[in-house]
Amino acid sequence: MSQKLEVLTYIQKRKGITAMQAFVDLGITRLASRVYELRGDGHLILDYWIRVKTRAGREVKVKRYVLQSKGKK
């Protein structure tokens, strides 16, 4: 299975993905590149920033990618 298909399947099943999830769960280190390719294939993938805590307890922002719901623009 290609990395693009792995990312698309993950987003569909889990309702979104972050770079850390892509690395830990799929072994993919260049999530933004796979999302770019999926968008080029016509998939409407939205992104937004979320706040997460690091192991040290510091709050940082990371990007989360989701598929746009059908019927919404």
Residue frames as qw, qx, qy, qz and C-alpha x, y, z in Angstrom:
[[0.000, 0.890, 0.455, 0.000, 0.00, 0.00, 0.00],
 [0.398, 0.523, -0.036, 0.753, 1.34, 3.43, -0.90],
 [0.243, -0.198, -0.473, 0.824, 1.95, 6.08, 1.74],
 [0.275, -0.102, -0.176, -0.940, -0.75, 8.24, 0.15],
 [0.634, -0.282, -0.592, -0.410, -3.31, 5.48, 0.52],
 [0.525, -0.242, -0.675, 0.458, -2.17, 4.77, 4.08],
 [0.050, -0.086, -0.263, 0.960, -2.65, 8.43, 5.04],
 [0.440, -0.150, -0.343, -0.816, -6.05, 8.66, 3.31],
 [0.648, -0.283, -0.698, -0.114, -7.28, 5.48, 5.01],
 [0.398, -0.198, -0.583, 0.680, -6.02, 6.68, 8.40],
 [0.130, -0.006, 0.075, -0.989, -7.77, 10.05, 8.02],
 [0.561, -0.209, -0.492, -0.631, -11.01, 8.35, 7.03],
 [0.667, -0.286, -0.683, 0.084, -10.94, 5.86, 9.91],
 [0.484, -0.331, -0.471, 0.659, -9.59, 8.16, 12.64],
 [0.030, 0.924, 0.381, 0.035, -11.19, 11.45, 11.51],
 [0.085, 0.968, -0.218, 0.091, -7.81, 13.17, 11.16],
 [0.897, -0.017, -0.103, 0.430, -4.05, 12.88, 11.50],
 [0.167, -0.949, 0.239, 0.117, -1.06, 14.81, 12.85],
 [0.479, 0.664, -0.571, 0.065, 2.59, 14.45, 11.87],
 [0.250, -0.434, 0.799, -0.333, 3.35, 12.57, 15.10],
 [0.802, 0.122, 0.463, -0.357, 0.51, 10.11, 14.47],
 [0.762, 0.595, -0.210, -0.144, 1.76, 9.60, 10.91],
 [0.235, 0.634, -0.713, 0.188, 5.26, 8.87, 12.20],
 [0.384, -0.287, 0.781, -0.400, 4.33, 6.64, 15.13],
 [0.745, 0.204, 0.511, -0.378, 1.43, 4.74, 13.56],
 [0.799, 0.583, 0.120, -0.090, 2.47, 4.64, 9.90],
 [0.721, -0.248, 0.305, 0.570, 6.21, 5.32, 9.83],
 [0.420, 0.712, 0.312, 0.469, 5.64, 8.32, 7.54],
 [0.466, -0.411, -0.156, 0.767, 7.96, 11.27, 8.15],
 [0.052, -0.082, 0.267, 0.959, 6.73, 13.66, 5.44],
 [0.212, 0.547, 0.770, -0.251, 3.00, 13.92, 6.10],
 [0.209, 0.713, 0.059, -0.666, 2.63, 17.36, 4.50],
 [0.086, 0.374, -0.709, -0.592, 4.04, 15.98, 1.24],
 [0.066, 0.232, 0.964, 0.114, 1.55, 13.09, 1.23],
 [0.184, 0.676, 0.533, -0.475, -1.31, 15.52, 1.96],
 [0.144, 0.606, -0.298, -0.723, -0.13, 17.75, -0.91],
 [0.053, 0.122, -0.886, -0.445, -0.23, 14.74, -3.25],
 [0.100, 0.446, 0.877, -0.149, -3.69, 13.72, -2.02],
 [0.196, 0.704, 0.231, -0.642, -4.98, 17.24, -2.60],
 [0.122, 0.459, -0.579, -0.663, -3.51, 17.09, -6.09],
 [0.020, -0.119, -0.966, -0.229, -5.51, 13.89, -6.65],
 [0.335, -0.416, -0.435, -0.725, -8.68, 15.83, -5.80],
 [0.517, -0.483, -0.669, 0.230, -9.18, 14.95, -2.13],
 [0.130, -0.785, -0.011, -0.606, -10.43, 17.92, -0.11],
 [0.701, -0.296, -0.472, 0.446, -8.22, 17.83, 2.96],
 [0.152, -0.907, -0.007, -0.393, -8.47, 20.70, 5.41],
 [0.643, 0.002, -0.492, 0.587, -5.91, 21.59, 8.04],
 [0.306, -0.857, -0.033, -0.413, -5.95, 23.51, 11.28],
 [0.262, 0.449, -0.653, 0.552, -3.69, 24.10, 14.26],
 [0.753, -0.553, -0.316, -0.163, -4.26, 22.31, 17.56],
 [0.123, -0.729, 0.542, -0.399, -2.48, 22.68, 20.87],
 [0.920, -0.143, -0.362, 0.041, -0.78, 19.66, 22.45],
 [0.463, -0.812, 0.349, -0.062, 1.53, 19.19, 25.40],
 [0.537, 0.532, -0.646, 0.109, 5.06, 17.89, 25.01],
 [0.783, -0.201, -0.549, 0.214, 6.54, 15.27, 27.32],
 [0.365, 0.047, -0.390, 0.844, 8.09, 18.16, 29.24],
 [0.060, -0.655, -0.642, 0.394, 4.64, 19.70, 29.72],
 [0.022, -0.378, 0.160, 0.911, 5.15, 22.61, 27.36],
 [0.555, 0.608, 0.506, -0.258, 2.22, 23.52, 25.12],
 [0.157, -0.305, 0.568, 0.748, 2.94, 23.63, 21.37],
 [0.655, 0.483, 0.115, -0.570, 0.85, 23.96, 18.21],
 [0.311, -0.130, 0.857, 0.388, 0.75, 21.19, 15.59],
 [0.469, 0.211, -0.346, -0.785, -1.20, 20.85, 12.38],
 [0.495, 0.148, 0.832, -0.200, -4.06, 18.36, 12.11],
 [0.242, 0.160, -0.612, -0.736, -5.39, 17.24, 8.73],
 [0.470, 0.284, 0.738, -0.392, -9.01, 16.17, 8.17],
 [0.133, 0.282, 0.750, 0.583, -11.20, 15.31, 5.21],
 [0.316, 0.019, 0.061, -0.947, -13.93, 17.84, 4.52],
 [0.431, 0.283, 0.788, -0.335, -17.37, 16.44, 5.20],
 [0.148, 0.311, 0.733, 0.587, -19.49, 15.77, 2.14],
 [0.075, -0.785, -0.579, -0.207, -22.02, 18.50, 1.43],
 [0.318, -0.865, -0.102, 0.374, -19.98, 21.26, 3.14],
 [0.590, 0.651, 0.014, 0.477, -17.86, 23.91, 1.48]]
